[in-house]
């Protein structure tokens, strides 16, 4: 009798251990399966993000190529033709009795040539290619100030290290768009652009205007406003940078960019 009870207890113990092992195996399988599913989901999400980033890079590269082409056409074709016309007008003015009658036409032509050159530089800044980001932004500020008579102060604190030209161009476009927005919409009387470049590039664009709400700006029905901010955020993302819009200011607006240097 005791032997039977002992055998039953042994069988019961073995069965219990077996059930526990089976339950443990099922739990481990479920955990492993869920972990695998999560990894696959993260992998798909990363692939989607990589695809979106490549598409965004391709779209921006296509945009820059088109700007480069238009800038070259303006400078080499239209600019050259306008300069030739000016030479012709100057030659004709020397042959008539009242050359002053052509002075207004010459002045209008000079203004047009200047505008074409300015648009060409805005589309594709040659200074960026030759002298780098900091000098290109400084020149842009001087040009904006000359054409808008709006005080625009550029301050470089320490040396900004050079980056790949593609990254410098993206960052230049962000700053260009921020300045354009400030000029067009802020009603500011002064704009300050500050840059630091030690461990990373920290760049701020600040104005003393009426300020703005980034969310309202993005959802604006006004042509170009939301698109401009969308382009700023896309380029910031591609740079691996962070952008901050300072809120709850009593006056004006301030946007700060934190741009990491490329890993060597």
C-alpha positions as CSV (number, residue, x, y, z in Angstrom):
1,X,0.0,0.0,0.0
2,X,2.7,2.4,1.0
3,X,4.6,1.4,-2.2
4,X,1.6,2.3,-4.3
5,X,1.2,5.7,-2.6
6,X,4.9,6.4,-3.1
7,X,4.7,5.5,-6.8
8,X,1.6,7.7,-7.2
9,X,3.4,10.6,-5.5
10,X,6.4,10.1,-7.7
11,X,4.3,10.0,-10.8
12,X,2.3,13.1,-9.6
13,X,5.6,15.0,-9.0
14,X,7.0,14.0,-12.4
15,X,3.7,15.1,-14.0
16,X,3.7,18.4,-12.1
17,X,7.3,19.1,-13.1
18,X,6.5,18.2,-16.7
19,X,3.5,20.5,-16.7
20,X,5.6,23.3,-15.2
21,X,8.3,22.8,-17.8
22,X,5.7,22.7,-20.6
23,X,4.1,25.9,-19.2
24,X,7.5,27.5,-18.9
25,X,8.3,26.5,-22.5
26,X,5.0,28.0,-23.7
27,X,5.7,31.2,-21.8
28,X,9.2,31.4,-23.2
29,X,7.9,30.7,-26.7
30,X,5.3,33.5,-26.4
31,X,7.9,35.9,-25.0
32,X,10.3,35.0,-27.8
33,X,7.6,35.3,-30.5
34,X,6.5,38.7,-29.2
35,X,10.1,39.9,-29.1
36,X,10.6,38.6,-32.6
37,X,7.4,40.4,-33.8
38,X,8.5,43.6,-32.1
39,X,11.9,43.4,-33.7
40,X,10.3,42.8,-37.1
41,X,8.0,45.7,-36.6
42,X,10.8,48.0,-35.6
43,X,12.8,46.7,-38.6
44,X,9.9,47.5,-41.0
45,X,9.5,51.0,-39.4
46,X,13.2,51.6,-39.8
47,X,13.0,50.6,-43.4
48,X,10.1,52.9,-44.0
49,X,12.0,55.8,-42.3
50,X,15.1,55.0,-44.4
51,X,12.9,55.0,-47.5
52,X,11.2,58.3,-46.6
53,X,14.6,59.9,-45.8
54,X,16.0,58.7,-49.2
55,X,13.0,60.1,-51.0
56,X,13.3,63.4,-49.1
57,X,17.0,63.6,-49.9
58,X,16.3,62.9,-53.6
59,X,13.5,65.5,-53.7
60,X,15.8,68.1,-52.1
61,X,18.7,67.2,-54.3
62,X,16.4,67.5,-57.4
63,X,15.3,70.9,-56.1
64,X,18.9,72.1,-55.6
65,X,19.8,70.8,-59.1
66,X,17.0,72.8,-60.6
67,X,18.0,75.9,-58.7
68,X,21.5,75.4,-59.9
69,X,20.3,75.2,-63.5
70,X,18.1,78.3,-63.2
71,X,20.9,80.2,-61.5
72,X,23.3,79.3,-64.3
73,X,20.7,80.3,-67.0
74,X,20.1,83.6,-65.3
75,X,23.8,84.4,-64.9
76,X,25.2,83.1,-68.1
77,X,22.3,83.7,-70.5
78,X,19.9,86.4,-69.3
79,X,22.6,88.3,-67.5
80,X,24.9,88.2,-70.5
81,X,22.1,89.4,-72.8
82,X,21.2,92.3,-70.6
83,X,24.9,93.3,-70.4
84,X,25.1,93.2,-74.2
85,X,21.9,95.3,-74.5
86,X,23.4,97.9,-72.0
87,X,26.6,98.1,-74.1
88,X,24.4,98.7,-77.2
89,X,22.4,101.5,-75.4
90,X,25.6,103.1,-74.3
91,X,26.9,103.0,-77.9
92,X,23.7,104.5,-79.3
93,X,23.7,107.2,-76.6
94,X,27.0,108.5,-77.9
95,X,25.6,108.9,-81.4
96,X,22.5,111.0,-80.7
97,X,22.3,114.6,-79.8
98,X,20.4,114.1,-76.5
99,X,22.0,111.1,-74.8
100,X,20.3,111.9,-71.5
101,X,17.0,110.6,-72.9
102,X,18.5,107.2,-72.6
103,X,19.7,107.6,-69.0
104,X,16.5,106.3,-67.5
105,X,16.6,103.2,-69.7
106,X,20.2,102.6,-68.7
107,X,19.3,103.0,-65.1
108,X,16.3,100.6,-65.4
109,X,18.6,98.1,-67.2
110,X,21.3,98.4,-64.5
111,X,18.6,97.7,-61.8
112,X,17.4,94.7,-63.8
113,X,21.0,93.3,-64.1
114,X,21.5,93.8,-60.4
115,X,18.2,92.0,-59.6
116,X,19.2,89.1,-61.9
117,X,22.5,88.7,-60.2
118,X,20.9,88.8,-56.7
119,X,18.3,86.2,-57.7
120,X,21.1,84.1,-59.2
121,X,23.1,84.3,-55.9
122,X,20.1,83.5,-53.8
123,X,19.3,80.4,-55.9
124,X,22.9,79.1,-55.8
125,X,25.3,81.0,-53.5
126,X,28.8,80.8,-55.0
127,X,30.3,82.1,-51.7
128,X,29.1,78.9,-50.0
129,X,31.1,76.8,-52.5
130,X,34.2,78.9,-52.3
131,X,34.4,80.2,-48.7
132,X,32.0,78.0,-46.6
133,X,28.8,78.4,-44.6
134,X,29.7,81.2,-42.2
135,X,30.9,83.6,-45.0
136,X,27.8,82.7,-47.1
137,X,25.4,83.6,-44.3
138,X,27.3,86.8,-43.6
139,X,27.1,87.8,-47.3
140,X,23.4,86.9,-47.4
141,X,22.7,89.1,-44.3
142,X,24.5,92.0,-45.9
143,X,22.6,91.6,-49.1
144,X,19.2,91.4,-47.3
145,X,20.0,94.5,-45.3
146,X,21.0,96.4,-48.4
147,X,17.8,95.6,-50.2
148,X,15.4,95.8,-47.3
149,X,17.1,98.5,-45.2
150,X,16.3,96.2,-42.2
151,X,19.2,96.0,-39.7
152,X,20.4,92.4,-39.9
153,X,23.2,91.5,-37.5
154,X,25.4,88.4,-38.0
155,X,27.5,87.3,-35.0
156,X,29.9,84.4,-35.2
157,X,31.1,83.2,-31.8
158,X,34.2,81.1,-32.2
159,X,35.1,79.1,-35.4
160,X,32.4,77.2,-37.2
161,X,34.1,74.1,-38.6
162,X,33.6,73.1,-42.2
163,X,31.2,70.4,-43.1
164,X,30.4,68.5,-46.3
165,X,29.0,71.0,-48.9
166,X,25.7,69.2,-49.1
167,X,25.2,69.7,-45.3
168,X,26.3,73.3,-45.4
169,X,23.9,73.9,-48.3
170,X,21.0,72.4,-46.3
171,X,21.8,74.5,-43.3
172,X,22.2,77.6,-45.4
173,X,18.7,77.0,-46.9
174,X,17.2,76.6,-43.3
175,X,18.7,80.0,-42.3
176,X,17.7,81.6,-45.6
177,X,14.1,80.5,-45.0
178,X,14.0,81.6,-41.4
179,X,15.3,85.1,-42.4
180,X,12.8,85.2,-45.3
181,X,10.0,84.4,-42.9
182,X,11.1,87.1,-40.4
183,X,11.3,89.7,-43.2
184,X,7.9,88.9,-44.7
185,X,5.8,88.1,-41.7
186,X,7.3,89.3,-38.4
187,X,7.1,93.1,-38.9
188,X,10.4,93.3,-37.2
189,X,12.7,96.3,-37.1
190,X,15.8,94.2,-36.4
191,X,17.0,90.6,-36.9
192,X,19.9,89.0,-35.2
193,X,21.7,85.8,-36.4
194,X,24.1,84.2,-33.9
195,X,26.2,81.1,-34.4
196,X,28.5,79.0,-32.2
197,X,30.6,76.2,-33.5
198,X,32.6,74.3,-30.9
199,X,31.2,70.8,-30.2
200,X,28.2,71.3,-32.5
201,X,26.8,74.2,-34.5
202,X,24.3,76.2,-32.5
203,X,22.6,78.8,-34.6
204,X,19.8,81.2,-33.6
205,X,17.6,83.6,-35.7
206,X,15.9,86.2,-33.5
207,X,13.7,89.2,-34.4
208,X,11.8,91.8,-32.4
209,X,8.6,91.5,-34.4
210,X,5.1,90.3,-33.5
211,X,6.1,86.6,-33.0
212,X,4.4,83.5,-34.4
213,X,2.9,80.2,-33.5
214,X,4.7,77.4,-35.4
215,X,1.6,75.1,-35.4
216,X,-0.6,77.9,-36.8
217,X,2.1,78.8,-39.3
218,X,2.3,75.2,-40.5
219,X,-1.5,75.0,-40.9
220,X,-1.8,78.4,-42.6
221,X,-3.7,78.6,-45.8
222,X,-1.4,81.4,-47.0
223,X,0.6,80.1,-49.9
224,X,4.2,79.3,-49.0
225,X,4.0,79.9,-45.2
226,X,3.3,76.3,-44.2
227,X,5.5,74.9,-47.0
228,X,8.4,77.0,-45.8
229,X,8.3,75.6,-42.3
230,X,7.8,72.1,-43.7
231,X,11.0,72.5,-45.7
232,X,12.8,73.8,-42.7
233,X,11.8,70.8,-40.6
234,X,12.6,68.3,-43.4
235,X,16.1,69.7,-43.8
236,X,16.6,69.8,-40.1
237,X,15.7,66.1,-39.9
238,X,18.1,65.2,-42.7
239,X,20.9,67.1,-40.9
240,X,20.2,65.0,-37.7
241,X,19.7,68.3,-36.0
242,X,17.2,69.7,-33.5
243,X,15.1,72.8,-33.9
244,X,13.5,74.8,-31.1
245,X,10.9,77.5,-31.5
246,X,11.0,79.7,-28.4
247,X,7.4,80.1,-27.1
248,X,5.7,82.5,-24.7
249,X,7.9,85.4,-25.6
250,X,6.6,88.9,-24.8
251,X,8.0,90.2,-28.1
252,X,9.4,88.8,-31.3
253,X,10.4,85.2,-32.1
254,X,13.6,83.1,-31.7
255,X,14.4,79.9,-33.5
256,X,17.5,77.9,-32.4
257,X,19.1,75.0,-34.4
258,X,21.5,72.4,-32.9
259,X,23.4,70.8,-35.7
260,X,25.9,68.0,-35.0
261,X,29.1,67.8,-36.9
262,X,29.6,64.8,-39.1
263,X,31.2,61.8,-37.4
264,X,34.8,61.2,-38.7
